[in-house]
Amino acid sequence: MDPRILVVSTIGAALTTGLIYYSLRTVFLFKSNVAARAWVYISLSAIFFGVDVVAFLIESLVPLGLLPVGGVLETVGALFLLLG
C-alpha cells in the first residue's frame, strides 16, 4: 500500500471524527427549542455523512463490502440535510 494513501486516509478519519464529535455536541446542546430543530437535523446529517466517510475509508483500505452501507448512510444524511 502506498504510504501517501495511508496518510491521507488517517487525516480524513481524524477530521471526520472531529466532525462527528462537534455534531453530537450540537445535537445535545439543542434539545427542545423549535428554532434549533433545523440545526439538530443538520447535525444529524453531518453525523451520517461522517460515518459514511469512515465506511468508505475502511472500504478503501480493507475491502469488506461496506459500499452499500455507505450508500444508505449517505442517503439518510442527505434526507436530514434536506429537512434541516
SEMI-10153 format. One line per field, with one value per residue: y, x, z of N, C-alpha, C in turn; residue number from 1. Coordinates in steps of 0.1 Angstrom, whole numbers. Each point is the difference from the previous one (the first is absolute). Layout:
N
n.yy: (Y / ...)
n.xx: (X / ...)
n.zz: (Z / ...)
ca.yy: (Y / ...)
ca.xx: (X / ...)
ca.zz: (Z / ...)
c.yy: (Y / ...)
c.xx: (X / ...)
c.zz: (Z / ...)
n: (NUM / ...)
This chain:
84
n.yy: (-12 / 10 / 5 / 7 / -12 / -7 / 9 / 1 / -13 / 0 / 9 / -7 / -11 / 7 / 6 / -12 / -5 / 10 / -2 / -13 / 2 / 10 / -9 / -10 / 9 / 3 / -13 / -2 / 10 / -3 / 1 / 11 / 9 / 6 / 12 / -7 / -3 / 11 / 6 / -5 / 3 / 12 / 0 / -5 / 9 / 9 / -5 / -1 / 12 / 3 / -7 / 6 / 11 / -3 / -3 / 11 / 6 / -7 / 3 / 12 / -1 / -5 / -6 / 6 / 6 / 11 / -2 / -11 / -3 / 4 / -6 / -10 / 0 / 1 / -9 / -7 / 2 / -3 / -9 / -3 / 1 / -7 / -8 / 1)
n.xx: (8 / -5 / 11 / 0 / -5 / 9 / 9 / -5 / -1 / 12 / 5 / -6 / 5 / 11 / 0 / -2 / 9 / 8 / -4 / 1 / 11 / 3 / -4 / 5 / 10 / -2 / -1 / 9 / 5 / -5 / -7 / -6 / 9 / -11 / 5 / 4 / -12 / 1 / 6 / -10 / -8 / 6 / 0 / -12 / -2 / 6 / -7 / -11 / 3 / 2 / -10 / -7 / 7 / -2 / -12 / 1 / 5 / -8 / -10 / 6 / 1 / -12 / -1 / -10 / -2 / 6 / 2 / -8 / 7 / 11 / -5 / -4 / 12 / 5 / -9 / 2 / 13 / -2 / -8 / 9 / 9 / -9 / -3 / 13)
n.zz: (0 / -7 / 5 / -12 / -5 / 7 / -3 / -12 / 0 / 7 / -8 / -10 / 6 / 3 / -12 / -5 / 8 / -3 / -12 / 2 / 6 / -9 / -9 / 7 / 2 / -13 / -3 / 9 / -7 / -12 / 11 / 5 / -4 / -4 / 3 / 10 / -4 / -8 / 11 / 7 / -10 / -1 / 14 / 0 / -9 / 8 / 10 / -7 / -5 / 13 / 5 / -9 / 3 / 13 / -4 / -7 / 10 / 8 / -8 / 0 / 13 / 4 / -11 / 6 / -11 / 4 / -13 / 1 / 11 / -6 / -10 / 8 / 7 / -13 / -4 / 12 / -1 / -13 / 5 / 10 / -10 / -8 / 10 / 1)
ca.yy: (12 / 13 / 7 / 12 / -3 / -2 / 13 / 7 / -7 / 3 / 14 / 1 / -7 / 9 / 11 / -5 / -3 / 13 / 4 / -8 / 5 / 13 / -1 / -5 / 10 / 9 / -7 / 0 / 14 / 4 / -12 / 1 / 12 / -3 / 6 / -8 / -13 / -1 / -3 / -14 / -8 / 2 / -7 / -14 / -4 / 0 / -13 / -10 / 2 / -4 / -14 / -4 / 2 / -10 / -13 / 0 / -1 / -14 / -8 / 2 / -7 / -14 / -3 / -8 / 1 / 10 / 11 / 2 / 6 / 14 / 6 / 3 / 11 / 12 / 3 / 5 / 13 / 10 / 2 / 9 / 13 / 6 / 4 / 11)
ca.xx: (-8 / 8 / -1 / -8 / -15 / -2 / 0 / -12 / -11 / 0 / -4 / -14 / -7 / 1 / -9 / -14 / -3 / -3 / -13 / -10 / 0 / -6 / -14 / -6 / -1 / -10 / -13 / -3 / -1 / -13 / -9 / -14 / -4 / -6 / 9 / 12 / -3 / 7 / 14 / 0 / -1 / 12 / 10 / -2 / 5 / 15 / 3 / -1 / 10 / 13 / 0 / 1 / 14 / 8 / -3 / 7 / 14 / 3 / -1 / 11 / 11 / -3 / -13 / -9 / -14 / -7 / -5 / -15 / -2 / 4 / -10 / -12 / 3 / 1 / -14 / -7 / 6 / -6 / -14 / 0 / 5 / -11 / -9 / 6)
ca.zz: (0 / -1 / 13 / -1 / 1 / 14 / 7 / -4 / 6 / 14 / 2 / -3 / 11 / 11 / -2 / 0 / 14 / 5 / -5 / 7 / 14 / 1 / -3 / 11 / 10 / -4 / 2 / 14 / 4 / -4 / 4 / -2 / -6 / -13 / -10 / -1 / -6 / -12 / 3 / 4 / -12 / -7 / 7 / -3 / -14 / 1 / 6 / -10 / -10 / 6 / 0 / -14 / -5 / 6 / -7 / -13 / 3 / 4 / -13 / -9 / 6 / 1 / -6 / 9 / -5 / 7 / -9 / 1 / 13 / -2 / -9 / 8 / 9 / -7 / -3 / 12 / 3 / -9 / 4 / 12 / -4 / -6 / 11 / 7)
c.yy: (12 / 7 / 13 / -2 / -2 / 13 / 8 / -6 / 3 / 14 / 2 / -6 / 9 / 12 / -4 / -3 / 14 / 6 / -7 / 5 / 13 / -1 / -6 / 10 / 10 / -6 / 0 / 14 / 5 / -12 / 3 / 13 / -2 / 6 / -8 / -14 / -1 / -3 / -15 / -9 / 1 / -7 / -15 / -4 / 0 / -13 / -11 / 1 / -4 / -15 / -6 / 1 / -10 / -14 / -1 / 0 / -14 / -9 / 2 / -7 / -15 / -3 / -9 / 0 / 11 / 11 / 1 / 7 / 15 / 7 / 3 / 11 / 13 / 5 / 6 / 13 / 11 / 3 / 10 / 14 / 7 / 5 / 12 / 13)
c.xx: (9 / -1 / -8 / -14 / -3 / 0 / -12 / -12 / 0 / -4 / -15 / -8 / 0 / -10 / -15 / -4 / -3 / -13 / -11 / -1 / -7 / -15 / -7 / -2 / -11 / -14 / -4 / -1 / -15 / -10 / -14 / -4 / -5 / 10 / 13 / -2 / 8 / 15 / 2 / 0 / 13 / 12 / -2 / 5 / 15 / 5 / -1 / 10 / 14 / 2 / 2 / 14 / 9 / -3 / 7 / 15 / 4 / -1 / 12 / 13 / -1 / -13 / -9 / -15 / -8 / -6 / -15 / -4 / 3 / -11 / -13 / 2 / 0 / -14 / -7 / 6 / -5 / -14 / 0 / 5 / -11 / -10 / 5 / -1)
c.zz: (0 / 13 / -1 / 2 / 15 / 8 / -3 / 7 / 15 / 3 / -2 / 11 / 12 / -1 / 1 / 15 / 7 / -4 / 7 / 15 / 2 / -4 / 12 / 11 / -4 / 2 / 15 / 6 / -2 / 2 / -4 / -7 / -14 / -11 / -2 / -7 / -13 / 2 / 4 / -12 / -8 / 7 / -2 / -14 / 0 / 6 / -10 / -11 / 5 / 1 / -14 / -5 / 7 / -6 / -13 / 2 / 4 / -13 / -9 / 6 / 0 / -6 / 8 / -6 / 6 / -9 / 0 / 13 / -1 / -8 / 8 / 10 / -6 / -3 / 12 / 4 / -9 / 3 / 12 / -4 / -7 / 10 / 8 / -8)
n: (1 / 2 / 3 / 4 / 5 / 6 / 7 / 8 / 9 / 10 / 11 / 12 / 13 / 14 / 15 / 16 / 17 / 18 / 19 / 20 / 21 / 22 / 23 / 24 / 25 / 26 / 27 / 28 / 29 / 30 / 31 / 32 / 33 / 34 / 35 / 36 / 37 / 38 / 39 / 40 / 41 / 42 / 43 / 44 / 45 / 46 / 47 / 48 / 49 / 50 / 51 / 52 / 53 / 54 / 55 / 56 / 57 / 58 / 59 / 60 / 61 / 62 / 63 / 64 / 65 / 66 / 67 / 68 / 69 / 70 / 71 / 72 / 73 / 74 / 75 / 76 / 77 / 78 / 79 / 80 / 81 / 82 / 83 / 84)
